[in-house]
Amino acid sequence: MIVKEFNYTPKGNLDFIDDTGQDVTGEINILFPSGKVINNFNHKYNKIPEEMWGYREVTLTDKHGRQLFFDDSLINTYFTNETEQTLKYVFFRADVMCFGIYPNNDNKLINLNKKEKIFFEGNYLGVKVPYKMEMPYFFEVFTENSVNLVNYRKKSDNEYLLDLTSIDLNEIKSIYFKDYKFNRQINYCIYENKDEAYQQIENSKYDQVKLEFTEDERFSNKNDCQLMGQLGENHFSIDENFRLDESFLKEYRDKSDKSLEVFAIKQGKISQVNYSISSNLKKSNLYYLFKNNIIILGSRVVTGDLKKKIVAAEPLKVSLESVSDKYIELVFPEKIWTLQIITTSNNLKGPFSEIPNNIIENKVHIEFNDVFNDLGVVNGVRNMNIFANVSFENERSSSLYKLQLANNNGINKYQLFDNRRPLPGGVGKYQQYIQVFKQENTDLIFLKGPLHNLVNKTFNLEAQVKSLKREQDSYKLTLQVEGELLDKCNIQSVRLINRNILNPKENDYTVNIISENEDSVVIDSIIDLEHSYIPFYWDLFVVLGNENINLPIQVSKLTDSVKDLVDVDVFEKEIRTAVNTILYPYVTAGGSLAFTYRNIEPYENEVNFNREIKAYNVYNHFKKYLDKKNIWIVFEKNSFGAHDNAFHFFKYMYENEKHPNTYYVIRKDSPEYKNLSKMQDRVLVYMSFKYFLYMFSARVFISSDTKFHAYNLQRRDSLLAKSMLQKKNVFLQHGMNGIKKVPVFHKKRGLLDLIIAPSDFERDNINIKKWGYSPNEVVATGYARWDSYIDKTDELSYHQIFMMPTWRKSMEGMSREEFLKTRFYKEYQAFLKSPKLKEVLKANNTRLAFFLHPYFKNYVDLFDIDESFTDKYGYLDVDMGNEIMKSSMMISDYSSVVWDMFYLEKPVIFYQFDQEDYLKSEGAYLNYEKDLFGDVVFNSDQAVDSIIKYVENGFSEENQYSAMRKKYMNFHDHQNSERIYQAILSKKKLLGIENKWTLLRRVSRKLWKLKKKILNYNSNTN
């Protein structure tokens, strides 16, 4: 690998670019002669610890140990970086990087005037001194408004070339040579342009020089001096190689039009000179002449409030000359000088993207590959309007237009659809496509989405369920399909597609044509148990096609009678299999018909079903009384836990005697049921009669997961489920968000009413900005469980590394044999069996605690665990929060649990071997390249190497990650539960829990306090 460019980041860290233009910083090892290795894999900066600066010669290698070399343009160039305290430098030899540091000893500054000869060479300012200089030395340029330590190249023993990029030559006042020998700082003034000295050469500023060009636009220098050009912040030599052509424009063009300024060195001073242009300079769309000055056209990008300008943009008619599955070519009404193509979605609200394009006269070529960078796998249509910020020939500025298709383009919607482009990253119904589309108002848009949505958008095809009948072990459907293409295609099948993004399963069912005409077909089909199914959700389609194509049409409409039939309890519409599973239809949030296939839960039985009905009747009989109790119900995931935010908030409420009609729901068989032993008078046993009655009576749910975790995640149509849909939910959250997207929490899903955010960062950047809640619906308080968090690493006689992988939705319904073939199993098994890991952990008194998500229960025993250094735990085997506090470090992939370790100021490793697939299937709110607060590794070897690094440094969190805590977290006072309680009280109106304090309620509260004291006394005496 050849390193072509080197830069300092804004914080003074190191950044490397290879000869292909790729940032390779995250792939580099810096090797010191002592054997020390510095790297920052998968990040775009490399930080050398402050204590390791000083003169060093190091070599660079890639991840595989292969040495890196440096481009000739870097060799003998000194790259400098100055702060108030230090001055650092980096320079390169062919195979070695050298760097050093010096203090900024302003108190030892000595000024000596040593005026030296200056000259132009290329895009550098040359300085010639009469003697040989030895490092350390640097050059500083003073302008009217700034002091600039500049990079420089050594030309010879007494000649140096200064890089003046970003410095206006007109504003240079003086240049100093800074000598650091003998640990003192001496400044020699080698160039000065004082006002009085400037007056002496004032006339020379206005001397004319002739810029003559040959017929091929090449410059012919017939002047008696060296010339340097300046365009904005860039400098270049005006010599025999200077040409006003496209290559020059590509390198030096700015955003706005800039005048070409010319400088010469007159009497030892840098002086701007006027110039005249030879008459044979060709006209060009790259520049124009104004008062005998050459004005280089800028890219003329949009500035200011883009959102307002987009909304106000006038339409511009363009023609579509050609379209394929790779590109489109647009024809504009006039010859184009500058062009910026901008796309936006979300009803013109942004985000906004600029798309690369190629211009030839008035034609614009756009590649489909450049349209969507973040493809995602969203199961819907995304419209992207197209705007052009364009300046036509001889226009002095650009204007922003919304592009519309002219009526004479001759290309119809069938051709546009046929030339759709499949995008990488999806399979089955989640395969994404992009095509050009003409809206009814003639707006030109890019249309992106799965095939069935593009079919519906292009051909107005719709499928409706006319009737649905449950038979003994099947469902008989009658469907009507309407729209275009029915005279050209046949109904092929009815299809169910499982909602597994990475590996969707499809079942096709035969159809029987009942009636048909040109724009409508009525069919029936049988959904039976003869096909195989996997959990959980299956979407319903009708497949239309011929010998050339199959087009899926999602069944998105239902008659009212079908809706009424589906909107009944699961047990009245389900069909059962012989393996204790059920299949039943339901209506999706978008109004489509879909099916659920799942296991029957143990609590889904006739006893509980009847108990629910009985409680419903009792509640309705005593509704007025029960509603006045203002019952708050608290619970955690699947009503099975008592360790998360909900438990800690409930514990605070109980111990501090806040709102006595607050109850906690938990299953009797939960291993954490014991955590509530001292609060039994406010516990509701899951599926008991009292549980059902109080669930119907509840005014608000307060939970660390969505409200249906208090009942049944798969049911929305029972009596209790319908009642719960009407009740408010205070969402305490399970973990901080950002590492993965959770659309189920978005406001449009209608499940959550008040969001309790762990920090101001999440509130503003995720809960409001991404989830769509208003500021009134989100309160930042910190998490209730963090009130109990302290460092408990000293409670163990060894170091513990906490490891917890995340469940993948793509593994749902997988057999044990299939699981053994997954990349997930192979990666984790390779890690757990690593001899290198075992050796290091045992040698350093460290053990690995391997925790598995509850969904892994069917596969736990498949992992081969070496118990000599690894402890394996299932869900709720131990108190997870307590184990986190005892641990020295955590390894996970995408789990929100890593935020808890980050809160405790302990290191985190992100083991993301399937990052690309995970981002396709789940997505993330954070940028994985720059926002994660720990090492990111992509295979078991890298994971082990990262662990070794932390073992060797005593599990100390790196500064670059600890510095991020201030951004993400702002509550550390263990008062979070109190803030949550006050937040709920402040939102009584929003939550519908306002209640008058009647005499009866006051008496009841006093009796409860007395009862609580008696219970605590008995518990303590026992």
N, C-alpha and C positions, 0 to 999 in steps of 0.2 A: 504494500500500500504506500502511496506517495501522498504526503501532506502538502497541500497546495496553499492553504490560507491559515493564518492564525489571528485570533482576535481575543481581546479581553471582554468579558461580560460586564454589565453595568456595576456589578459588585466586585470586580477585579479578579474573577476566576478565569480559567483558561478554556478556550473553545478552538476546535480543530476542524478544518474542512479538507476533504480529500480531492484528488484531481478529477473526480466526476461531479463535484459540486455538492456531495453529501456531507452532512454534519456527522462526523465519526467520533465525536468526543466520548459518547457513551460506549464505545467499543475499545477504548485505549487503556493500556496499563502503562504507568510511569515507573520505571525501574531505577532505583538508586543503587550506587555501588555497594552500599551496606546490605543490600538484599531486600530492603523495604520496598513495598509495592503500593502505589496509590492508584485507585480507579474509582469510577462512579458510573458503573454500567447502566445503560439505558437512560441516562440523563444527558442534557445538552450543556453541561459544564463540568469541569474538573477542578477541584479545589485542593491546592497544596497547603497543608497546615502551616500556620504562621511560623511555628518553631522550626520548620524544615527549610525555610528560605535562608539565604546566604549563598555564596557562590557554589553552585552545584552543576555537575555535568551528568545528565541522565539519558537513558535510551527509552524509546517508546516501542511497545509491541501491541499487536491486536489481541483479542481474547484467546487466540490459539497459540500465542507466544511467538508469532512471526514478527521480526523487527520492521519498524516503519522508517522510511527515509523522507527527506525534505526536498521540496522543489527548489530549483536554483533561485527563484524569485525571493525565497525566504532566507537563503544563506547570506550571512553577514549583515542582515537587517536587525536592528535593535528595536524591540517593541517595548515601550515604556508605559508605566501606569503610576500615577502619583496620587497620594492622599495627603492629609495634613501632617501625618506622622511619618510616612515612609515614601520611598521611591523605589519601585521594582522594575526590573528589566528582564526580558527574555530574548535570546538570540539563538540562531541555529547554525550548525555545521551540517555537512552532508548526512551524517547519521547520529548526531548528538544534539540534544537540546540543552542549552545552558541558561541559568537564571540566577539572579542575585537580588539583594535588597540593601538599601541604605537609609539611615534616618534622615528626615528633613530637618537639618540643624540650622534653622534660620538665624539663630543667635550667633552663628559663626560665619555669617555671610560677609564676604569681602568683594567689593566691586572694583574691577580693574578694566580700564578701557583698552581693548586690543582690536582695533578696526581691521578687518581682514577682507580679502577679495571674495566677492560673491559672483555666481554665474548660474545660468539656467542649463539644466541637462534633463531632457525628457520632461516628465512631470514633476521633477524635483528642483529644489533650490540648492545649488552647490555652494559650499563654503570651503575656501582654501586657506590653511594656516601655514606659517613659515617654519613649523617644527613638528616633529612626530609626537603624537599624544598616546598616552597609555590609559587603559580603563582604570577606574570608573569615571566616565564623563557623559554628559547629556546635553541636549539643546532645548532651550525654552524660548518661545516666540510670544512677545507682548503685542497685543493689538489695542485698539481703542477701548474695548469692553472686556477683554479676557486675557488670561495667561495660559499658554498651551505648551505642555511638554510633548514634543513631537517624536515620532519614530524616525529613524535615520538609517542610512546604509553607509558602510565604509567603502569608499572608492579606492583610496590609497592611504599611505601612512599619514598624509596631511590633507586629504580631501574627503569631504563628507557630504552626502546627499540627503537633504531634509525633506521629509514627506509633509507637505503643507495642506493636505486634504482637509476640507472644511474651514480653512482660513482664507479670508478675503485679502488678496494681495494689496488692495487699496488701503487696508486698515493696519498693516504691519508698522509698528512704531520702533521696535527694537528686537534684536535676537541675542540671547545670552548663551555662552558656553559654560556649563556647570561642571566644575571639577571637584571630585570627592576624594581625592588622594589624601592620605594621612589623616583620615577620619575628620576632615573639616571641609566645609562647603565653600568654594570660592566661585564667584560668578564673574566671568569675563564678558564684557559687552563687545560683541564682534560685528554688530551692525546697528546703526541708529538712524532714525529718520525724523529728527526733531523738526519743529515747525520752521525754525530759521534756516536749517539746512535744506528743508524742502523748498523754501522760497528761492534758493539759489538755482534750483533746477526747474523752477515753475515753467519756464518757457519750453523746456524740453518735453514737458508733458503734452504739449500741443503740437510737437513735431509730427509731421505726417509720415506714415510708412505706407507702402503700397502692397496690398495683398493681391498678388497675381496668381491666376490659376490657368493650368493648361486645359485642353478640351476634355480630358478625362477627370477633371475636378481635382487634379493634384496641384498642390501649392508650389510655387516657384519663388524661393526667397532670394530677392535681388537687393535686399537691404544690407547695411553694414553692421548689423547687430543681431544678437540672439533674441528671439521672440518667444514669449510664453502666453498661451491663451488661458482664459478663465471663463468658465460657464457655471454660474452658481457657486457651489463649493468645490468644484472639480477643476484641476489644472492639467494642461497638456502642452507639449512642445509644438510650436508652429515651425516646422522645418520641412524638408523636401518630402517627408513621408506623410505629412498632414493632408487629409482629404475630407471634404464635406460629403460624406456618403453614409449609407445605412449603418455600417459597422461603427463609425464614429458616433452616430446618433444613439445606437444601442448602448454604448458604453457611457455616454455623457449626458444623455437627455434627462431633463428634470420634469417635475410634474407640471410646471407652468412655463410659458414662453420666457426665454432668457436671452439677453443681449450678449453677443460674443465680445468679450473685453480682451484687449491685447496689451501686454506689458513688455518693457525692455529694461535693461540695466543701463542707466545713464549716470555717468560720473559716480559710480559706485552705489547708486540708489535704484530701488525698484520703482519704476515710473510707468504709469498708464499712458499710452500713446493713442492718438487718433489714427484712423486708417482709411484708406480709400480702396474701392473694389475695382478690379479689372473688369472691363466690359464683357469679356468672354465667359464670365461665371454663369453657368447654366441656371435656368429656373428650376425649382424643385419644390416638392411638397414637404421637404424636411426643414426648410427655412424660407424666410422672405427678407427683403430689404426695407429698412425704415430709416430715413435720414442718413443714408449711406452706411448704416450699421447692419450687420448680419444678425437677424433675430432667429434663434433656433426654436422651432416649434416644440413646446412641451407636450407631455402626454395629455395635458388638459383634463386632469381627473376632477371628479365632482368634489367640491369642498362645502363645508357648512353642514346644515341639518339635512342629511340625505333623506330621512323619512318624509319631511315636508316637501322636498323637491320631487320625490317619487310620486306622492299623492297629486301634486300639481302638474305633473308632466303632461304635455300635449301628445296626442297620437301622431305616429308617423307610419305611413303605409309603405310596406316593403313587399317584394315578391319573393316567393320561394322557388328558386331556380332548380334545385335538385335536392333530393333527400335519399339517404340510405340508412342502413342500420349502424353506420359508423359516423356519419357527419350530416350537416345540412349546409346549403349555400344560399345566402340571402342576397338580394339585389336591392341596393338603396337608390333613391331617385337621383343622386348626384355623386360626383367623384369625392371620395373621402380623404380628408387630411389626417385627422386623428379620430380614434374610436375607443370607447370603453363600453364593453357589454356587461350589464349588471342584471342579476336575477334576484328575485325575492319571492318568498311565499308568505303564508300566514296573513292573507288579506292585505298585502303590501306593508305589513308592519315589521318585516325583517325576520331573521337576519338577512343581510345583503351579501352577495358574493359577486366577485368579478371573474369573468370567464375569458380565458385566452382566445384569441382569434387571429386570423390572417386576412389581410386586406389586399386586394388587387383592384385598383381603380375604384369602382363602386360596388364590388362584390366582396362578401364577407364569408369566410369559411369557418365553421365551428364544429369541433370534434365532440361527439357525445361523451367520450371519456373525461372531458374537462368539465362537464356540467355538474356532476354529483361527486363530491369527494367523500362525504359521509353518507353512505348508502343506507345503512340501517336495514331493518326488516319490518318496518311498520306495515301492518295489514290494512292499508288504506291508500287512497289516492292523494298524491301531493302535487299541487299545481305550482308552477314557478313562472311568474310573469317575467317578460324579457324587456329590458330597457336599454337604450343606446344613448350614451353621452357622446355626441358626435359633432365635429366641425367639418363642414364641407369646404371645398376648394375656395381659397381667398377669404374665408371667414376668419376674423381675428379672435374669436372665442368659440367655445363649444356650447351646445344646448342639450338638455336631457329630454328624450322622447320615450313614450311607451310604444313598443312596436306592435303594429297590426298588419294582418295579411291582406294584401290587395285582392280584389275579387277575380282578377285575371291571371292568377298564378297557375291555373290549369292542373293543380294537384289536388285530388279529392281525399276525403277522410279514409277511404279504403286503402289508398296507397300509403298514407301516413301510418295507419295501423300495421300494415304489412311490413313496414320498415322500422318497427319498434326494435329496440336493442335490449337484449337480456343483460342484466348486470350481475357481476360476480357476488357470491356470498349467500345465496338462498337456494332452496330446493322446494319442489312441489308448489303448494299454494303460496309459499313465501318467496318464490323466485320473483325478483323485482325486474321491471322493464322500464325503459324510458322511450318516449316518442314525442314528436312534435304534434301539437294540437291547435286547432282553430276554434276559439270560443264563438258563441252565438253573436257576440258583439264585435267579432273579427279580431279580438286580441290574440296575439301569438304567444303561446305558452309551451313550456316543457311539461309533460305529464309523466309522472313517475308513480309506480305502484305495482301490485301483483296483477297477473294477467286478468283475473276475473273482474277486477275493478276497472281496468282499461277497456274490457269488453263492454261493460255496462255504460261507461262514459261515452264510448265511441258509437255504439249501435243502439243505445236506449233499450237494451234487453232487460227484462224483469221476469222473475219467477215468483209465483204466489202459491201458498198452500191453500187449497180450496176446502179440503177435508182431511181429517186424521182420525183413524180408528185403531184402537188397541185390540189386537186379537190375542190368542192364547200365548204365543211366544214371538210375536212380531207386531209391526205397525204398518198399516196400509195407508199410503199417502196418495192424495189426488192433487196434482199441481197444474197450474196454467202458466205457460211461457208466452210472453208478448214482446214484440219489437221487430227490428230489421233482421235480415239474413235467414228468416225461417223458410223462405222460398228457395234458398240456396244450400241450406244445411239440414241435417236430420238430428233428432234427439237420440243421442247415443246411449246414455245411461243416467241414473241418479247416483250421486257419489257422496260419500262421507269422508272427510279429511280430518285426521287427528291434528290437534294444535301443538305439535312438537316442531319447533322452528328448524332444528338441525336435521331431524330425521322423521318427517311427517309420513304417517301410514295412510293409505287410501283403500277404501272399499267401494267397489262398483256394484250396483243393483240393476237388474233388468227392468225395462219399462214397457208399458203397454199403451199404445196410442188410442185415446178415446175419441178425439175429434181434432181436426186441424183445418186451417185456412192460411192465407198468405201472411198474416201478421199475428196469428195466435194458434197455439197447440195445447191441448189438454191431455195429460198422461196420468197413469197411476203406477205405483211401484211399491214393493214390499221391503221394509227394513227388518231383517230377521237375525236370528242368533247363529245361523250357519256360517256367517263370516266371523273372523277373529277380531278382537278388539283389545285395545290397551287403554289405561286411564289417561286423561279424564274427559276432555271435551272434543266433540266431533262436529264440524260445521257441514251444513247440507248444501249441495250443489246439483244443478242439472247440467249435463255435458252436451253441448251442441257441436256438430262437426260434420266433416265429409272425409274423402280420402286424403285430403291435404292437411287438415287442421282439426284440433279438438279445442273448443272454447268453453271454459267453465262459467256458469252463471250462478251466483250465490242466491239462495232462496231467501229473499229479504223482506217478503211481505206475507202476512197471514190474514185470513178473514177473521172477523170478530168472534165467530163461533169457534174457530180453532184456538184463538187466544184464550177464550173462556175454558176450553177443554184442557189446554196445557196448564192454565193457571190454577191447578189444584194440587193437593199434597202429593209428594213423590209416591207414596204407597198406594195411591189410587190410579196411577198411570204407568208404573214401572213394570218391566218384565224381568223375571229372575232367571239366572243361569244355574247350572248344576254345581258351579264352583263358588257359590255364595257371593255373586256379583249381581248388579242390576244395571239395566239400560233404560233411560227415560228421556223424553224430549223436554226442552225448556226454551224460553224466549230470551235471547241475548239482550244486553243493554242497548244494542243498536237496532233491536226489533226483528232480527233474523231468527229462523228456527235452527236450533242445534240440539245435539244429544249429549248426555253425560253417561259415561260408563265408569263404574267404580265398585270397590268392595263395599259390602254392607257392614256398617260399624256395629259393634256389639250392643251399643245402647239403642240402636234402631230396631225396636221390638214393639210388640203389641201392648205390653204393659206401659211403657213410657208414652206411647202414642195415645192411649186412653187417659193417662195421667195428665197429659197436656190439654186434652179436651176438657177434662174435669176442672182443671185450674182456670182455664179460659172462662168457663161458665161461672165459677165462684168469683173471679175478678169482676166480671160484668155485673154480678149481683151486688158486690160491695165496692164498685168502682169509685164512687164519690169519697168514701172513707180512705181507700187505699191510695188514691191519687194525692190526698192531703198529706200522706206520710212523707212525700218528697224523697223517695228512695233513690240512692245512688248505688250503682253496682260496679264493682271493680273486678277485673280478671286478667289473665295472661293467656299465652298461646294454648289453644285447644282446651282451655280451662284445666290445664294439667300442671302448671307451674306456680311456684311461689318464691321467686328469687329475683324477678326483673323489676322494672320501674313501677309496675302496678302494685306489686307486693310492698315495695318500700314506701310508696305513697300511702297505701292502705294502713301500713304499720304506723306511719307518722300520724294519720288521721285518728287511729284508735288510741294511741298512746297519749296524744295531746287533746283527746276528747273533742274532736272537731266533727260536726255533723253526725250525730249518733246513728241516723238511719242510712249508714254506709255499710254495704255488705260485700263479702268476697266470695266469688264462685270458684270452686275447685272440685275435682273428682276425688272420691274417697280413696281410690287406689293409687293416687299420686304419691311418689316417694317424698314429695315436699309438703304433703298434708300436715306433717308434724310441725312445720314452721309456723302454723297457725294455732298451735295447741293452747296458747294463752289468749286467744281471741275467738274462741269457739262460739260465743254468743252472737257473733256477727259473720259467721260462715254459712254459706248456702251450699249444701252438697249437690253436686251436679246431677240433674235428672230426678231429684226428689220433688215431692209435691210442693213443698215450700219454695224450692227453687223456681218451679214453673210459675207459681203464683206471684212471687216477687219480680220475676222477669217481666211478666205482663204489667205489673204495677210500677216498674221503674220509670223514673223521670229522665235519667241520664245514665249512659254507660261511660266508665272511665277505664281505659285499657291500654296495654302495651302492644296490642295487635287490633285488627279491625273487629267490629262489633260481633260478627258471626262466630268468632272464636269462643264466645260464651254459650254457643248453641250447637250449630252444625254448619260447617263451611259450605256444604254442597246443597243446602236447602234454602230456597227463597219463597216457597209457596205454601208452607204450613201456616197454621194459625199464629204461632209464636214468631216465625220468620217475618210475616207480614206486619205484626205488631212492632218488631224491632226496627223495621225499615222506617217507621215513623218517629223513632226516638233519636235524640241527639247523642253524639259520641265525642268525648274528650279523648284525644289520641296522645297518650304519653310516649308513644314510640318504643320500639324494641332496640334500635340502634341508630347512630348518626347516619345520615344519608349522604350520598355522593359517589360511592364506589360502584353502585349499580342503580339503574333506573327502576322505579317502582310505580308504574302507571296506575296500579290499583289504588294508590293513595291520592291520585290527582283529584282535584275538586269536581271535575265533570263526572266522576264515578259516583258522587253523592253519598259516600259512606262516612265521611268525617266532617265534624263541625267546628271543633276548636283544636288547633294543632299546638302541642307543647314542644317547642324547639329547644335543642340542647345549647344553642349559641346564637348570637346575632348573625354570624356568617351563614348558618343554615337557614335561619328565618328569612333573610333577605335574598340569598342567592338560589335557594332551592324551594323552600315551602311557598314563598310568594312568587318568585320569578319562574320556576319550573312547574310547580304543582298547580299554580293558578289561584291560590287563596288571596283574599284581601288582607291588608295589614291588621284589620280588626279581628281576623280569624286566626291569627298566629301570635303566640306570646313566647318570647325567649326567656327561659328560666334555668336551664341546666336540667340534667336528669336526676330523678329521685334516687336511683340506686347509687349515684356518685356521692351522695351524702355519707354513705358508709365506707367509701373507698379510702384505704390507707395502704402504705407499702408494708407487706407482710413477708418479704423475701427471707427475713431473718428467722421465721418460724420453721423453715426447712433446713435440714443439715446439708443440703446439696442445692445446686442451682437447677431450676426447673424451666424448661422451654415448653411453652403452651402452643400446641399445634391443632388447628381446627379448620378442615377444608369445608367448602360450601357445596351444598347439593346442586346438581345440574338438572334442570327440567328435562333435558334430552334423555335422562336415564329413567324417567318415569315408566313403570310397567315393564322394565327390563328383567329378563330372567337372570338367574345367578350365572349361568353359562355365558350370556351376553355381557354381563357386567365384567367378567374376567377378561374380556377382549377389549374393553374400553381403554382409551389413553389415560383416563383418570386413574384407573386401578394400576396400570403399568407404571405410571409416573410415581405414585405414592408408594407402591411396593418397592420400586427401585430405591427410593429415598430411605424407606424404613430398613432396608436390608444393606445399606451402604456400609462396607467395612471401614471406610475412612471416617464416616460419621461415628460409628461405634467406638473406634479407637480414640478419637478426640474427646467424645463425651465422657467415656470411662476414665480417661487420663486426667480430666479436669473436673471430676466429681459433679457431673451434670447429667440429668435425666430428661427424656422427652415425654411429655404428657400428650397423648394422641386422643383428641376428643372428636366424636363423630356426631353429625347432625342426626336428628331423630329419623329422618327419611332413609338413613343407611341401615336401619335395624335388620333388614333381610340380608345384608351383605357383610355385617361386622366380622363374622367369623372367618371370612375369606382372606382377611389381611393376616399375613404371617408376621407376628410380632416377636421380636427378640426381647424377652422380659428382663434381660440383664441390664438394659439401659432405656427401655421404653415401657410406659404404663398406658394401657388402653382404657378409655372410658366411654360408655354410652350416654345418651341423653339423660340428665338428672341423676346419674350415678353418684355425683358429688356436686357440691355447691359451686357452680361455675364462676360466680363473682369472687368467691373466696380463693379459688385456684388461680384466677387472674392476678389477684393481689399478691399471692405467694410466688408467682412466676417472675423470672428475670427477663424474659423475652417472649415474643409471640410470632408464630408463622401462620399465615392464612393466605387465602387467595383473593376473595372478594367479600368476605364476611364483614359485617359492620362491627363485629366484636373487636376488631383491631383498634377502633377508636378508644375503647376502654383502656387498652394498654398504652396508647398514646397519651391519654388523660393522666395516667400514672407515671408519665415521663420515662417509659421503658421502650427499648428498641423493637421495631416491627420489621418483618421480612414479608414481602408479597410474592408468593410462589404461584406465578401465573403462566404455567406451561401452555394453557389453551386460551391465552388472552384474546387472540383474534376471533376465535369462535364465540367466546363469551360476550365480547362487545357486539357481535352480530346478533346474538340471541337475546341479550339483556340490555346492552347499552350502559352508559355511565353519564353522570352529571359532571364529574371531575375529569380533567385531562390527565390520563395515565402517565404522560411523559413528564409533566412538570408539577402536578398537584399531589402526588402520593408522598407520604411522610416516612418512607422506609425504602430499603433496597428492593428492587424488583428483579426477580430471577425467573428463568424460563425453562429450567430443567433441574433434575435432582443434583447434578454435579455443581451447578451454580448455587443451589440452595445450601449444599454442604459447605462450600467455600465461604459463603456469606456468614453462616453460623460460626465457622472457625474464626473469622475475623472478630466477631463479637465475643466469643469465648476468650480470645487472646486479649481483648481490651477491657475485660471485666464487665461485659454487658453494658457498656456506656453508650448512651444514645449519641449519635453524631450531631454536630452543631447545625448542619444544614437542615436537619429534620426538626430538632428542638426549636429552631427559630420559627418554624411554621405554626407552632402551638398558639402563639398570640393571635394569629390570623383566624384559626379555626375555633378556638375555645376561649370563653371569657368569664366562666363561672367556676370558682375554685373554693368557695367559702362554706360548703356543706349546708347551705340554706335553700337548696333547690326545692325540696318538698313544700316548704313554707311559701315560696314564690308561686308554686303550682296552685296551692290552695287559694292564695289571694287572687291569682289569675282567674280561677273558676268563679270565685265570688264576684269579680269585676265583670264577668260575662254572663251573669244570671239571665239577663234578657235574651241574649243570643241563644242560650241553652234551654230556656223555658223552665227554669227551676226556681223562679221567684215564689216565695211562700210567706204568708203572714205567720207571725209567732203567736199562735193561740194559747190560751191558758192550758189546754190539754197537752200541747206540744211541750210547753215549759215543764209541766209536771212529769211527763214521760222522760224528758231529758235528765231530770234530777234522779228519777228512779233508775235509769240506765247507769248513771255514774255510780250510784250506790251498789247496784248489782255487779258492776265491773270491779269495784274495790273488794267485794266479798269473794268473787271468783279468783282474783289475784292473791288474796290472802290464803284461800284454800290451796291454791297451786303452790305457793311458797312454803306452806306448812307441810305439805305432802313431800 
